[in-house]
């Protein structure tokens, strides 16, 4: 198996350098599957146009000319929904920015939620899938959607698994943080209420930002993501996704995450192993497998899927983390719009719950 694995790695690297990322990830995943128990099938495995054996699938981004403006809603009113660009020493990225109507903003400054899309998505797709803008309009929040560029990654994945993107002041984290700080200054954001969330590759990048910049972000939301430090290159990323990040000490595989955290993961996800959700909670300093949860709630979402919500409190009795495990849901945003890929409408509304959690946790 050792010699076979070396040959697979060499071929995967060759395919990646040739821009054939889907073939590379499929090759590695097939090899892992041959030596591992079959993954549980789920709602993402039969979805047309999506491959569960790639980093987030083998993608073709299809844009509908009639695609509605994700900010359009009665609640949004005169909300702004604009494309802008940002550049610093680490590079340049475009972004979408949602600014709610002036009537919904507090005089002390609005909250800001940064939303990091997954592979094969762009800010418009992610805004439509999560329906975050309509909720943000109701609560007076601004929402920032950084856009990964095709030149940085052909599948629009945030490259969370490269060492150059896992340190403060460098790479993609530095671009995103620079963008966030620019928006804070330009739109009178309340610096105590700045949050970050993401899906899959975007969730993994959100974990990195939470670990590296606890003085900027007040809380983090991670959906179908991976822990900080889960991988150091493409091959280790694929292993972490397929089998779960290797756990080190009790704090997880990378540096701990000290800010409050809310995690969502479908228990039928065959793209990112759900064990990664528990590893994320471990990075927040809690033991999912033991007696770490202070409360467990079972319920069923209006869309029909059941869920288990575990809460974790600190020594002062303050909730510091939540873990939502959603039954029979694959690799998509729980409670999302059924009109987009990587959405699981049957689950609880992850956007609403993340906003609720965020606003309960301003930075002190």
N, C-alpha and C positions, 0 to 999 in steps of 0.2 A: 504493500500500500504506500510505503514511503516513496519508492521510486515513481510510482504512478502519480502521487500527489505532486512531486517535483515537476513532472512532465505537464500536468494539468496547469500548474502555476505558470510555467514558461509560456504555454499556449495562451492562457488567459491574459498575460501581460502583453503578448504580441497582438492579440485581438483588441485590447484596450487602447494600445498605442495607435492602432489603425482606425480608431473611432467606432469599433464594433462592440460597444459596451454590453448590449443585450446578449450577444453571443458569448461574451466572456463570463458574465455573471451566470448565464444559464449553464455553461460548461461546469463551473465550479459547484453550483447548486446541485446539478445532476450527480456529480462525483460524491458530494457529501450525502446525498440521498441514498446512494448505493451502499453506504457504510453506516447508515443511521436508520432508526425506525421510521416508517412512513408518517409524515405529519398529518395531523387531524385535518380532514377536509372541512371547508367552511364556505361562507357565502361569497368570499372573494375568489374562490377557485373556479367557479363556473361563469364568471363575469366576462362578457364578450370584450375582446380587445385588451385584456389585462392578463399578464403572466405573473403568477405568484412566485416564480423562481428567480426573478431578477431583483435588483436593488429595490425597485418599486414597480417593476414591470418593464416591458419593452414598449416604448411609448411612441405614439404619433399624436402630437397635440393638434386637435381639430378645433378650429374656431368657427362658430356659427355666426354668419353675418348678422343674424337677427338676435344675437345674444343680448339679453336685457342688461341695462346698467345695474350692477349689483347694489348700488346705493338707492335705487328707486323704491320708495315706499311712502305711505302716508306719513309715517313717523319722521322720515328723513327730511321732508319739506324742502327747504333751500340748502340742503347739505352740499358740500363741495366734494367732488370725486375727481381727482386730478392725477396725471402722470407727471413725475418730476425726476430729476437725476441728481446723484451725489458722487463726489470724487474726493479721495484723499490719497495719502502716500501708498496705501495698500491696494488701490484700484478704484474702479468706478462701477456703479450699478444704478439702474433705474428703479423707481418705486412708485407705488400707488399710495395716495393719502386720502383717507376719508375724514372730513371735518364736519361734525354735526351742526345743525342750525344754531345760530347765536343764542336763541332763546333757551337752549338746553345746556349751555355752558355755565359753570359756576364762576363767580367773580374771582375766586381763589385759584383758578386754573383747572383745566380739564385733565382727566386721566388719559394716558396713552397706552394702547395695546399694540405691540409689534407682532405681526402674524407671518410666520415663515412657512411658505408652501412646500409641498412635497415634490418628488420627481414627476416630470410630465405635466406639471401645473404651472400656471402663472398667476399673478395677483388677481386677475379677473375671475379665473376658475376658482381660486381658493375663496374669494369673497362670496361667490355664488354658492359654493358648496357649504360653507360654514354659516352663511346668512348673518355674519357678524355685524355688518354695517347697520342693519335695521335695529338690532339689539343695542348697538352702541349709540344710535341716535336717541333711543329711549332714555339711555342713562347718561347722555352727554359726554361720551368718550370719543376721542380721536383714535383712528386705527391706521397703522402704518404697515404696508405690505411690500417689503423689499423683493425685488425680482432677480432671481439668478439668471445670468446671461448664458446663452448657448455657447459662447466662446469659452466660458469657464467650465461648462459641463454640457455635453451634447443633449443630455436628457433633462437639463435644468435642475439637477440635483445640487443641493448645498453639499460641498465636499467636506463633510464633517470628519471623515476618516483619515485625512492627511495631517501629519504632524504640524505642517505649516499653518493649519487652521485650528490649532488647539492651544494657542498661547495668547495671552493678552497683548494687545498692541500689534498684532500681526494678522495678515490674511483676511479671510472673509469675516471673522468676528470683528476685526478692527473697522472694516467697511460698514458693517451693520451698526455697530456702536456709534461710529461717527455720524451716520445717518440719523440715528435716534437722537443724539445730542443736538444735531441741527434742527430737527423738528421741535424738540423741547424749546429751543430758543425762539424759533420763528412763530410758534403758535401758543405761547404762554401756557405751556403744559405744567401741571403740578408735579414737581420733581419727586414728591413722595409717592406718587401713584403712576409709576412707569412699569409696565409689565411686558412679558414676552411669552409667546406660545408658538407651537409648530406641530406639523404632522410628519411623521416618519423621518426622512432626512432632515426636514425642517424641525422636527421634534428633537432629533439628536443635536442639531445646531443650537436649539433653544437651551438644551441642557449644558452645552459648552458655555454659552453666554451667561447662564445663571451661575455656573461655577467660577467663571473668570471675572464677572462684573457684579458682585453682590451689592456694591455701593450705588449702582445705577438702577438695577431692576429690583422691584419690591417683591415680586412673586413670579413663578413660572408655571406654564401649563404645557404638558407634553402628551401628545396623542400618538400612540403606535410608534414610539421613538426608542432610543437607546441611551444608556448612561454616558456621561462624560468619560472619556478615556477608554471606551469600549473597543476601539480599533486604532491602528496606526498606519494602515494602508488598505488597498482595496480587498486583498485576500482576507485579512483579519476582519474587515467589515462584513464580508459575506458570511464568515463563520459566526460572528456575533449575531447577525441577523437570523441565521438558520438555527443555531444551537443555543444562543444566549451569550451575552458577554461573560467572560470569565470573571468570577468573583474573586477579589483579593481579600482584604480585611473586611471588617464589619461595615466600613463606610462605602464599600463598593470598589469599582475598578479604577476610578480616577479620583481626583480630589473631591472632597465632599461638597454638597450643595447646601448652603446655609440658609437660603431664603425659602419661604413657604412654597410648596409644590403641590399641584394637582395633576394626576396622571389618569389618562383614559387608555384602555387597550381592549380590543375584541379578543375573546378567548378562542375564536376560530381563525385567527390571523396566521396565515401560512407564509407571509412575506417577512415579517419581523416577529420572532418568537415572543409570545406573551411573557415569558420569564423575565424579559428585559424590564417590564413594568415593576416587578418586585425589586430588581437591582437598582432601579431609579429611586424607589422608596428607601432602599438601604443607603444610598448616597445622601439622603436627607437625615440619616441617623436612626432609622426605625427598622424593626425586624418584622417583615410580613409573615414569615413562617412560624414565628413564635407567638408571644403574647403582646406584641408591640401595638396592635390595633386596640384603641380604646373603645371603639364602637363599630359595629357591622350592621348595615341595613340592607335588606333585600327588597327589591321592588320590580315592577314591570313598567316600561315606558309606554306612552300612548301608542307608539308604533308597533308594539307587540313583543319586543325583546326584553328579557329579564336582565337584571344587573345586580351586582354586589358592590356596595359602597363601603369602603373601610376608611375610618378616620384615625389620625394619629396625633396625639397631643404631647406638648412638652411638660416639664416639671411644674409649670405654673397653670396647667390645665388649658392652655391655648392650643387650638388646632393648628398644626404646622404642615400637615400633609393629608391628602385624600387620594385614594386609589379606587377607580371605577373599573371593574371588570365586567364587560358586557357580553352576555351569552349569545352564541351563534352569530357573532358579528366578525367580519373579516377585516381586511386592511383598508379602512376608510373612516371618515369623520362621523362619529356617532351623532345621530339626530340630524345629519346633514340633508341637503336638498337631494331628492331622488333624481334630479335632472343632470347630474354630473358624475364623472368617475370619482372613485375614492370617497364616496359618501355612503353612509349606512343609515338610512332614514328610520329604521325600526328602533334604533337605540335611544337612550336618553339624550337630551339636547346638550352636547358638550360645550357649545358656545355659551349658552345661558349659564351653565354651571361654572365654567371658567370665569366669566365676568363676575358672577356672584362671589366666587372665591377671591378673585383679585381685589374687588372693592372692599372685602372684609379684611384685607391685609395691606394697608398702606405701609410704606417704609417708615420705621421709627428711628 
